[in-house]
Amino acid sequence: MGDFNGHSPIWGSPDINLRGQQMETLIDNHCICLLNNSNQTYFHQPTRTFHTLDLALCSPSLAFKWNFNTEDDLFNSDHFPIILSYIDDDITYPERPRKFIFQKANWALFSEFATITLDMVEEISSKKLWDKIRRISGRYNDNTSVSFLNHNRQVITDPKKIANTLAEAFSAVSSSSSYSQDFISYKKNEERYNIDFNTLTDDEYNSDFHVIEFKRAWSKSHATSPGPDNIHLPMLTHLTENSLYNILKLFNRIWKEKKFPSSWRRAVVISILKPGEAKSPNNYRPIALTSVLCKLLERMVNSRLVHVLEKKKWLSPFQSGFRFGRGTIDNILLLENSIREAFVSKKHLVSILFDMEKAYDKSWRYGILKDLYGIGFKGNLPIFIQNVLKIRSFSVLIGDTLSDVFIKKRVSLRVAFLVLFYSLSKSMML
């Protein structure tokens, strides 16, 4: 709050000056709220006129907590005293969750007590198993917060309602309403036929996972935020060799029994603001936080899937992303070379670059499975992928507040091999 000496119709001035334009830009670019009402704050004695030069600014999260007013008496000054009154209401704001400092952890003590035994992964119910695993859990870290939303001409400030509004927007993306009517008709006709992967097969990609596969996937994992089970990767990193071996035994049990833990079907979603207005729920990008253990097993399955697809040459030779020994820079160099050749030969070169909006979120689950079936996949590998692609649930996290549970009817966000499936589908269309 202060005397900014700026004139603008926004705060009641009849004209606008350079300082007023600068203040308007500042308020607009930084999403700042103006608390001033229609009361004038300054009396110009030579001209005997009233103006508004004193402004009270705050962040959106505080705008509903304060009331702006001025005194009627100047008290021998040319500025009216400004009174900001605090409004005590029932509006609650999200708190920042606890954050663990892993650098200061006593990992020797952790390794001593956090032991996963063979009994935990053999002949035990999944509920008891995950109860035991959660004993080495922590809490996820929030890296974003939404102060308010403007939805259906209503300002939403309650964290729970904000989380639910964002969850509804994310869930709508995975609903059939985002499909065209022609595709919906085609989809219904195709999905009448059941895809059965249960045929017995002795293909190598269906065999048990080995320690070397486990360690290779482990080395490529990053310490990202944990999922709903609150298990952090650094915690698993400091387990004993015997405990890690028993986790591999658990993975092979899931693999052979063709089961998928129900807790792995749930995700915590954080909202990342895209360029644009922060008040619109459709202007946020959902980032799903899933189980670290689930992502580790997905990475192992993905490695086998890539090996088979590369061996059978099912991927397009023009695809460079998400392939071993290749990268998207290859395509950039190919384009650059084509441009240079066109200049030398004095010819025209036409290049078409396009981006499909929410391509992964809108991926057709049945279509992915149909492609795998058409290639000839049978047994454990396609059945695991089929389990991964089943209906999932999620909750949106705002600060320390979770939304209600919502259903995501299509592919979950950022599944390890989803990009590969999408590329495979494009390859089969070429």
N, C-alpha and C positions, 0 to 999 in steps of 0.2 A: 504494500500500500504506500502511495506517495503522490507527490505533485509531478506528473509527467508532462505538463504543459502541452498537451495534445488536444486538438479539436476534432471531433468526429460525430456524425449523426447517431452513431451506434450508442454513445453514452449521453445523448441529449444536446449536443452542440448544433447550432444552426448552420455551421460551415465545417470545412475540414482543412487542416494544414499538413505540412510535411511530417511533423512529429506524430500527428494523428494517424497518418497513413502507415508510418513505421510501427506504431502500436497495434494497428489492425493486423498487419502482417505477422507480428510477434504472436498475437493471440491465436490467429488462425493456424500458423505453422506448428505451434507447440501445444495445441489443444488446451488452451488456458481458458478458464471461466471468469467472466466479469461479474462482480457482485453488485455493482452500482445499480440504483433504481433511477427514477426520474428526478430525484432531488438534486438541486444545484449545489456545488461545493465551493464556489469562488465568487466574490463580489469585486468588480472593477470600479473603483471609486471615481476616476476621471470621467468615465462614460456612464456611470450609474447603471451598469448592466451585470447580469448574473451569468456565470459560465460553469462548466464542469471540467476541472483540470485534475482533480484528485481521483485516482482510480484504486479500486481494491480488486486484486487478482488472486486466483488460487487454482489448484488442480481440480479436476472433475470430482474426485473422491471427497473433497471438502465443500463443494458448492452447496450441497443440501444441508450443511451443518451450520451455516452462518447467515445472518440477516443484516442487511445494510441499511443505515439510517443516518440522518444528520441533525444536529442541534439547530434551533431557530435563531439563537443568539450568536453573533460573531465574536463576542468577548474582546472587543477592541482589535480585532485582526481582520484580514481580508479573506480568510478561509474559514468556512464553517467547520466546527468540530465533527468528525466522523465517528459514529458509534457502530461497532460490529458486535452483534449479539449472537452468542452460541445457542443453537437450537438442540435441546436434549430430546432426541426421538429414539425410536426402536430400530433404526437402521444399523445393521451390523456389517463389518468390513472384514475381508479375509486376513488371517494372520499368516505370517511366514512359517512354514513347517520347520521342524528341527533339521539341522544339517550336521552330518557326521564328518569329523576330520580324520580321514583314514590314515593320514601320515603319522598321527600320534597314537594309533591303536596299538595295543599289546598283542601282536599277532602270534607270539609264542604261546601265550595263555589261550588265545582263541583256538589255535590248532590243537591244543591239549584237550579242550572241552568240546569243540565242535567236530565230533567224529561221526561219520556215516558208516555204519556197519553193514555187513552182508544181510543180517536179519531184517534190516529196514527195507531192503529192496526185493526180498523174496518172501512170498507167502504172507503178505500183509495188505490190508485194505488201503486203497488210495487215500482215504481220509486220514488214517493214522499216519501214513507215510508223509503227507504234506504237512501235518501237524508237527512232525519231528523236524522236517526241513526248515520250517518257519522259526525254529528256535535259534537259527543263525541269521535271522532277518534284521533289517534296519528299516529306515523310512526313505521314501523318495524325496527328491529335492525339487521344489517348484522354481521355475525360471521365468515365469511370466504371470501377470495378474491383469484382470480386466476390471476397471473401476465401474463402468456403466455401459449399458447398451440402449439403443433406441430401436424398439421393435413394435410394429403395428401401432405407431404413433404414441407409444408409451415409453417413458424413461424407466429402465430397470436398474436398480442399484443393489438389491439384495443378492449376495453371492450365490445362494442356492438357486435363485431364479435365473441369474446370469448363466450359471452352469447348465441348467436345464434348457435354456433358450439356445445356447450353443450346441448342446447335444441334439436337440431337435433338428437344427440346421444340418449337422453332420449326418444324422440318420437319414434325412431326406435325400441326400446324395446317393445313398445305396438302395433307395426304394425304386420300384418300377416306374414311378412317375418321371424319372429322368430318361427313360427309354422312349423311343418313338413307337407309335401304335403298330407300324409294320413289323418292327423288330419284336414287339411283345407277342404278336400273333405267331411269328416264326419260332420264337422261344418256347411258347406253349406247345407247339406242334412237335418240336424236337425233343422236349423233356418228357414226352410220353414214354420214351424207351429208357429202360434202366441200364446203367453201365455197370457191368460185373467184372471186377478185377480179381476175383477169388480163385481163378484157375491156378492149379499147382504148377510151379515152374522152378527150375533149378538155376535160373540166371544168377550170375555173380552179384548183381546189384541188389538182390534180395537177401544176401547172407548177413550174418551178424557183423556189427561194427568192430573194428580192431582198435587197439590202443593208439596206433599211429594216426588213424583218422580222427580220433578224439583230440589228440594233442595238436594236430594240424588246425582243426577248427578252433581250438582253444587259443592258439597263437594269433589267429586272425580276429578274435573278438576284442571289442573295445569297452572301456568302462563307462557305458552309457547309463542313463537313469533306469532304475529297476521297474518292474511291473507291479501288479497288485499283490504279489507274494512278498514284496519288499526285500527280495534277495539281491544283494549287490555283487557284481562280478569280483571286486577285490576280496570279498569274503570267501568266495569259492577258490580264488587264487591261492589263499593261504591255508587251504585244507591239506591234510596229509595225502600222500600218494595212495594209501589204502582207501581213503574216503573218495578220492577221485575215481579210483578203479571201480568202486561200488556204484558211483553215479553212472559210469559206463554200463555196468550190469543193469541198472534201472532203465537206461535207454534201450538196451537190447531186449529187455522184457516188454517195453512198450512196443518195440518194433515187431517182435514175434507174435505177441498176443493181439496185435492189430487194434490196440486201444489208444485212446488219447485223453490225458487228464482234463477233467472239466474245468479246472482252475486256469488252464492254459488258453481257454476260449475267451477269457475276459481280459480287457485292456483298460488302462487308465490313459485318457487322452488329455494332452495339454494343448492350448490354443496359441498359435503363433500369428501375430498380426501381419497381414500382407500389406503392400503399399496401398494406401487409401484411408478411408475414414475408419476410426477405431470404434465407432458406435454401431456399426452394422454387423450383425452376427454372420452374414455371408462373406465377410471380408477377413475371415480367420482360417488359417491352415491347420488341420488337425494332425498332431503327431502322437501316434499310439505307443504307449510304453507297455510292452509285454514281458512275460517271464524270461529272465536271462537263461534259464535252463532250456526253455522251449526254443529260443533263438539259437542256442548252441547245437541242439539236435537238428534244427532246420538247416543250419549251415552244413552239417555232416551229410544230410540227405541231398542237399543242393549240389554238393561236390560230386556225389555219385551220379546225379541226374545230368550234370554238365558233361561228365566223362562219357556217358552213354550217347548223348546227343552229338558230341564232337566225334566220337568214334563212328557213328552211323551217318555223319554228315547231314544232320537234320537242320542245322542252323545255316542261315544264309551266309554266303561268303562275304557279303557286303556289311555284315554286322560286326562291329568291333567292340562295342561296349559290353562289359560283364563277361569277357572271355579271357582265358589264360593267355598271357603273352601278347595281348592286343589291348588297344584303348581307343577312346573316341578321338584322340589326336590323329590316328590313322586316317579317319574320314576327313578331318580338316586338311591334312596334307594332300589327300587325294583331290579335294576340291581346289586347293591352291594350285596343284599341278595342272588340273584341267583348265583353270583360268589362264595360266601362263601359256599353255598350248593354244588356247583360243586367240590370245593376243598375237602369238607368233604367226599363226595361220590366218589371221585376220577373219576369224569367224565369230559368230555369236554363241554365247553359252547361257543356257537357261538353267537356273537352280531353284528348286522349290523346297522351302523349309517350312514345316508346319508343326504345331504343338496341339495335342489333343487334350482338352480340358478334363481334368480328373480321370485320366485314362485308366489308372490302376484301380481307383475306387469303383469305376463302372464296369470293370472286367466281368465277363460272363462266366460264372463258376462252372456251369455244365459244359460250356464250350471248351474250357481248359481241359477238363477231364476227358471230353470226347476226343480232343487232339492227342492226348496221351494214349488213349485206347486205340486210336487209329494207327499210331506208330507201332504199337505192339507191346506196350508195358503191361505187365501182370504181376500180381503178388504184393509183397510188403511195401515196395516203394510207392506205387500209385495209390494203394490203400491209405498210406500215411498222408499223402498229399490230399486225398479225398477227405480225410478227417480234418486236416488243417483248414480246408476251404468250407467247412460246414458253418452254419449260422453262429455268429459270435455276439458277445455283448460288450458294452463299454460304458464307462462313466467319465464325465469331463471334470477335470480338477481345476478349481479356481482358488489360488492361495492354499488354504487347508480345507476347503469345502468341496465335497464330491457331489455331482449331480445324481439324479436317479439313474437306474440301470436302463440303458437303451439297447435295442437290437440292431445289429448291422447285418443285413441280409446278403451282402456280397463279400468279396474277398477282404480280409482284414488289411489294415494299413501296413505297408512295409514288411510283408512277409518276405523272408529271405530269398525265395526263388520266384517271387511274383514277376519281377522284371524279366526273368528268363522265360516264363510262360508267355508273357506279352510279346517278347521278341520271337518266340517260337510260332505263335499264331500269325504274326506278320510274315514269317518265312514261308509258312504253308500257303499263304495267299499269293505269294510271288510266283 
